[in-house]
Amino acid sequence: MKKLIVLTAIALLFNIYAWAQEEVSDSIGGAPEEQLAPAVNPNIMCEDTCSHIHGIDLSHYQGNVFWQTIGDNTNMAYVYLKATEGGDRIDATFERNIQMAHRHGLKVGSYHFYRPLTDQQRQLKNFMSQCLPDEQDLIPMIDIESTGGLDTDVFCDSLFYFLDLVEEAYRQKPLLYTGRNFYNKHLLGKVDDYKIMIAMYTDQEPVVADDRDITMWQYTGKGRIQGVNGYVDKSRFMGNHHLREIRFKH
């Protein structure tokens, strides 16, 4: 009887030991394979995995761009190129960029950086010297980032006069680019007739204070793309908006 009790105790101790070893093995080896998080590939970008239409904007700040690499190896559908700024500044890379972007299959638009204190007629003349209708796939874009120190009402009078000049010259309203905070402070409820691209560098889609429709979202100023050394601005269409909405009407 004593022998049977001893044997039973030994068997019980052996089972407890085996169970403990399995627990230690699990804690060292990690979770079972089916529970492991998939490895993250740092080279895979949002535009590689989502269904939105993505694009970039470029200026002389990006230096020499390798357009064949961009055309062959990215999912960028469009590019906005800086053409001009104020009354006399012309982007040094614009002419080459627009030729090469067309050659390598991107839809191209041109933008002007608006200076509120510079004569609007001079700014229009400067922009039109570079933004030639025959070279445009996309409507002109006006980059609005500064009031020039003007009060909001005076700034808006200046801006709207310029926008009217652009619309008259190109026979279509331009796309407006601005930051969310700038829009909320200076343009709220005043540009409802225009399509807008809002810059906001967060993981959440932008919403402006008047809850108006946003056509496009510039979601990063520090994007990476093959063919461009350094950072690049990336954007995409919001919701069900599509590239055809900003086609240049010839």
N, C-alpha and C positions, 0 to 999 in steps of 0.2 A: 504494500500500500504506500509506504513512504517512498519507494522507488518510483511509483507512478506519479506521485505528487511532484517529485523532483524533476522528472522528465517533462511534465506539463509546464512547470515553471520555466524550464530552459527554453521550451518551444515558444512560450509567450514572450520571453525576453528577446529571442531571435527575431520574432515578428516586429517588436517595437523598434529594434535596432535597424531593420531593413526599411521600415517606414520613415525613420529619421533620416537615413541616408538619401532616400528619394526627395525629401523636403530640402535637404542641403543642396542636392544636385540641381533642383529647380531654381533655387535662389541664386546659385552661381551662374547657371547657364542662361538665365533670363526667362522671359515668358515663352510659352509654346510658339512655334513658328507662325501659326495663323494669327497670333495676337500682336506680332511685332509691327511697328509702324513702318511703312515703306520708306526706303531711302529717298532723300530729297536731292534732286539733280539741280545744282545751282545754275546750270546753263539753260534750263527750261523756264521760259517767261510766261506771263499771263497770256500774251498773244499766241502762244503755242498751244494752249489748252482750252481757251474759251471761244465763244462763238461771236464775240463782238468784232467790229471792224476797227482795226488799229492803224495809227499813223504816227508821224514824227514832225517836228519842226526844227529847222536848222538855220544857222547863220554863220558868220565868219568865226564865231567863238569855237565852232567844232573843227576848224582848220581844214586840212585836206581830207575829203571824204572819198572812200572807195566805193563808188556807186555800183559797180558790178557785183561786189560782195553783198551789198545791201539787196540788190535785185534778185540775186541767186539764193540767198540764205536766210531771208527773213519773211515774216508774214505781214509786213507793213504794206497797206494798200494805198496810202497817200502820204504826201509830204507838203507842208507849208514852208516856204522859203522866205527869209527876210529879204525884202527888196530895198526898202528905204526907211529913213527916219528923219522926221522933221522936214525942214525946207531944202536941205542940200546934201544930206548924208546918203550915200549909196553903199550897200553892203558889197564888200570887195569880192565875195565868193558867189554872188547871186548869178551872174551870167553863166559861169561854168556849172554851177549846181543845177540850174534849170535845164540846161542842155543834157547833162548826164542823167538827171532823174527821168526825163522823158525817154532817153535812149534805153534805160534799164527797167522800164515798165511801170513806174509809179505814176499815179494821178497827182498832178502838181497844181498848187495854188501859191499865190504871193501875198505877203503881208507888209503893212506899213506901221511903224511905231509912231504913234501920234504924240505930238508935242503941243500942248494947249496954248503956249505963249508964242508960237510961231504962226505967221500968217497962213490961213487955210488955203488960199489960192496957191501959194508957193509950195505947200505940202502936196497938194493935188498934182501940180505940175511935176514935182519930183517923183511922186509915185507913178504917174502915167508914163514917165520916161523909161521906166523899167518894167512895170506890170503891163505887158502888151497883150491885148485880148487874144490874139492868135496863138499865144503860148500858154494860155490858161485852160486847165481842165476844171478847176474849182473856182468858186466866187472869191473875190478879194477878201482879205481879212484885215481888220484894223485892231492893232494891239493897243489896249487902253489900260495904262498902269499908273498914271500920274495926273494930278490936277494942276500941276505947275504952280501950286500955292494959291490957286484961285478958290474963291468960295464955290460951293457946289453949284449954285444957280448960274453963276457966270461961266464956270467950267462947262456945264451942260449946254449953255447957249453956244459956246465955242465949238464943242464936239458935234452938236447936231447940225450946225452949219456945215462943218466938214463932211459929215456923213451924207448930207443932201448933195453936196458937190460930187462925192464918190458915186452915189446912186445915179445921178444925172449923167456922169461921164461913162459909166459902164452899163447903164440901163438895167441895173439890178442892185438890190440891197446887199451890202457887204456882211460877212460874218463878223461878229464882235467877240474879241478875246479879252477877258479880264479875270481877276481873282475874285473869289467868293466874297471876301471882306470888302473889297473895293466896290463890288456891285451893290452889296447891302448898304453901304454908306453913301454912295453917290448916284447910283443908277437905278435904284429900286423903283419898279413900276414905270420907268421912263423909256424903256427900249423894248416894249412888248412886241413890236412889229419886226424885230430882228431876231435871227438865229444867234445863239450865243454858245461860246466855248468857255467853260468855267475852269480855272486852275485851282485845284485843291489837292494837296499832297497828303492824303490819308487813305486808309483802307476802305472807308465808307464813301459811297457815291455822294456827290454834292447835292445839297438842298439849299436854295436861297430863301430869304425871309418872306418873299411874296409867293413862294411855292410855284413859281412859273416853270414852264417847260424848259429843259436844258438839252440842247442838241448834242453837244460834245463835252467831254471831260478830259482835261489834261491832268493825268493822275500822278505824274512824277516829273521832276526836273533832274533826276539823277538816274535815268534809265541807261541801260547798256544795250548795244546792238553791234553785230559784226559789221565792220566797214567804217565804224566811227571810233576814233580814239577819244577817250574821256566820256563825259556824261552827255546825254541827249534827252530832250523833252519828248515824252510819249503821251499820246492821247488816244481816245476811242469814242465811238458813238454811244450814246445813252439809249437804253430801252430798245424800242423798235425803229429808231432813226437809222437812216441808211445814207450811203455815199451819194446816191442820186439826188438827195435833197440839197446838196451844195454844189451841184454841177454848174459850171459856167454856161450861161445861155448865150450862144453865139448868134 
